[in-house]
């Protein structure tokens, strides 16, 4: 078996590849990593090809003999790149893959931006049959288009595709900085868009934790997943008959409740709560289908997410780098 991997140098890719290579289940597999701007090191079972997924020649070269594709490469809010990379790139990968006599499975890592995460309302849990409702911006739109393209290739050509739809992916100390009031804040919503300068100066002392409120005035519930849990889901879905033609939500069993998170940090770190009203919606990304069909379940709950983030200590050789803002 031969796996074509895109996005190998990203957050998920860097965590996935070592786990994949060390797994007994995949010990006979080889990997070809198609990298563009950021390269990784090759190895005994890893071939590295440099090129863009939007370049048919580069993709054809990398795709030779491939049985499985794991597509994770993406660009965020970059209108000048979004269509050329995300949409054209997806099309080029699918076209080349369907022509391979060895083609077996195409796995796409998507995001809950395809269902609008906290920007779009849903009356009940967000399941795999819920309406796709992207929030404003090109990144969410490209994820909707990628999901639909893979779905249509199943109808058009019988291609075996699987979509793993993940919410905001956390690793290391990400969650701590997602709650930071300093200039090191990771992701959004940006406090400068929600708070007056006077409040920002008060909360910048490092002793406050945000308690976001949804548009109904309740503590916001937003979906997250730890990268370790997403990696385990990918490994469960790869080459699995149960994953054939399926879309799975890959998330924590419950969304992060900002009220519960804030009170845990009050109790364990003596922080003070800063209540922040927003216009966001509380949504629940339901992972029941993945737990049922794949036998997968997340290991990181809210308390574990907090404790891992606050207890993580970075080595000087591991500086905090944000390739994408969220």
Secondary structure as UniProt FT lines:
FT   STRAND          2..6
FT   TURN            8..9
FT   HELIX           11..22
FT   HELIX           24..26
FT   TURN            27..28
FT   STRAND          30..35
FT   TURN            44..45
FT   STRAND          46..50
FT   TURN            53..54
FT   HELIX           56..63
FT   TURN            64..65
FT   STRAND          68..71
FT   HELIX           79..81
FT   HELIX           82..87
FT   HELIX           88..98
FT   TURN            101..102
FT   STRAND          105..111
FT   HELIX           112..115
FT   TURN            116..119
FT   TURN            128..129
FT   HELIX           138..157
FT   STRAND          161..166
FT   STRAND          168..170
FT   TURN            172..173
FT   HELIX           174..178
FT   TURN            183..184
FT   HELIX           191..193
FT   HELIX           197..203
FT   TURN            204..205
FT   STRAND          208..213
FT   TURN            215..216
FT   STRAND          221..222
FT   STRAND          224..226
FT   HELIX           227..237
FT   TURN            238..239
FT   HELIX           241..243
FT   TURN            244..245
FT   STRAND          247..250
FT   STRAND          256..257
FT   HELIX           258..269
FT   STRAND          272..277
FT   HELIX           288..293
FT   HELIX           302..311
FT   TURN            316..317
//
